[in-house]
Amino acid sequence: MNDLGPVAWPPALIRTERLVLREPEARDRAAFIELLASPDVRTYLGGPRPRDELERELPELPERWPGSFVVDMDGAMIGQILLRRATEHHRPAAVGKADLGYLFLPRAWGFGYAAEACAEALDWFEGVLPGEPVVLSTQTANVGSMRLAAKLGFTEVERFRAWDAEQWLVLRSPIPSSA
């Protein structure tokens, strides 16, 4: 379950220079299946899910909840950003904090879209829940994700072992107001 608290949802479309962050729509179903079935996307997330299983299980309208954004470029989904409350299934240092997750289709890698979209999602989050810290966890083998987290202002909290791999938990502290 996602519980970001009293957040008005859906927000107005969030626009960046090249992208739009919006709610999932029925037209995104094929892209969601592509994301979850991709061996490249799922390398550090337990591997790809079988496409036939996803075709059977994924609803026609992908689940909508506060903090779940589709990243849209030129009218097509290229990725997803998730902001959700970390639960007891996360590391103790993360529980209760907002957790940032993201997935992008391989054809969207290497162009800065993830940094652009995640920065905008974090700005949205800071606007609706000011002062809330955000955590992110990734495998240390996922160098690209570690680089993105650092670029977004996350700093290391701890490294730990889970799912037969070293993991990296990072924190982005709230931006102090200049008032």
N, C-alpha and C positions, 0 to 999 in steps of 0.2 A: 504494500500500500504506500502511496505517496501522500505525505501530509506536510505541505508547506505552510499550513495555517490559513489565515484569512486573506488569501490572495484572490483578487478579481481575475476571473478566467473566462474566456480567452482574452488576452490583451489585444490591443490594436496591433496590426502587423508591425513587426520590427524590421526596419530597413537599414542595411549597411550600404556601403558604396556599391557592392556587387550582388548582395544576397538579400533574401527575405526570410525571416523567422516567423513561422506560423504554426497553427494547429495541424495535426495530421488530418488528411482527407482520404476518401475512398480511392482516389486516383493514385495515392502513394503506396498502395498495397504491394505492387510488383517491386518497387524499390526497397520496401521493408524486407521482402523475401530475398531479394538480391543481397542486401546487407547481411542478413542472418545466415545465408547459405554460402557466403564468400569465405574461402579458406584464407585469403589475404586479410580481410577485415577481422576475422575471428581467430587469427593466429595466437593472440595473447588472451583470448576469452574462452578457452576450452575447445576450440575448433569449430568448424562449420556445422550447422544443423542440416539434416537432410531436407532437400528442397521439397520432396513429396510430402513430408511431414508438415512443413511450413504451409504448403498449399492447403492442406486439410485443416490445420489448426488456426491459422491467422484469420481473424474476422475480416469481413469485407471492408468495414470501417475500422482502421487501427484505433486502439484504445486512446482516449483523450483524457488527459488530466493535467492539472497545473504543473508547469515545469517541463512538459514534454513538447519540444519544438521540432518541427521539420525544418531543415535548412533547404531552401528553395533557390535555385538559380535559373533564371530564364523560364520559369514556369514548371520546372521539374525538380523533384527531390534529389539532392546529392548527399544528404546526411541527416543525422538526428542528434539533438542535444537533449540531455536529461538532467534536470535538477530535481533531486528528491531527498527526502530526509533519510540520513543514514540510520540503520536499525541495529539491533543486537547481533545481526549477522556480519557486521563490520567490526573493525578494530575498536577497542574501547575509546581511543582518542578521537574517533570519528562519530561515535553514537550521538544522535541528537542534532548534529550539524547537517547542513545541506551538503549533498554529494553531487559533484559534477561528473557526468559521463558523456561521451560523444562517440559516434560512429560515422565514418564517411566512406562513400564508395571509392574504390581504388582510382577510378578515373578523375576524382576530385583531389587526389593527394598531390602535394608539392606546389600548390598555387596560393597558399596562405588562407584558404577558405576556413579551415578549422579555427585558426587564430582569430580571424575576423568575426566569425559567428559566435565563438565562445566568449570573446571579449564583450560582444553586444549582449549576449544572454546574461553574463555576469553583471553588466551595467543595469539591465532590467531587474535582476534579482536585488541588487543594492538599492534600487529605487522603490521596490515593493516591500522589502524586508531590510531596512537600513540597519547596519551594525551586525548582521548575521555573518559568521565565518562560513567558509566553504571548504570542503575537503575534496581530494581526488586521490584515487589509488590506481596504480598501474604496475605492471611487471617492469623490473629494472632492465630486462632485455628489450623492452619497447622504448628504444632511444628516442624515437620521434615524439612519442607521447610525453616523455620526460622533458624534452626540449620545449614542447608546447606549454606544459605546465609552468616551467620556469619563466617563459615569455609572458605568461598571463599573471605572474606575480606570486605563484605558489612557492612555498619553502618547505623543505623536508621536516617531517615530524619523526618518522621512523622507517626503518626497513625491517621486513619480517618475511618469514617463509610461509607460503600457503599455496595449495594446488601445485605442489612440486616445483615451485619457482620462487625466486626472491621477488618480493613486492615492495613498492615504494608508496608510502602515504605522505601526502603533502597538504599544506593548509594555506589558504589565502585569507589573511586577516582582513577585517573590515577596513575600508578606506576612511581614515579619520576626516571628520568634517573640518573645513578651514574656517569655521565661524569663531 
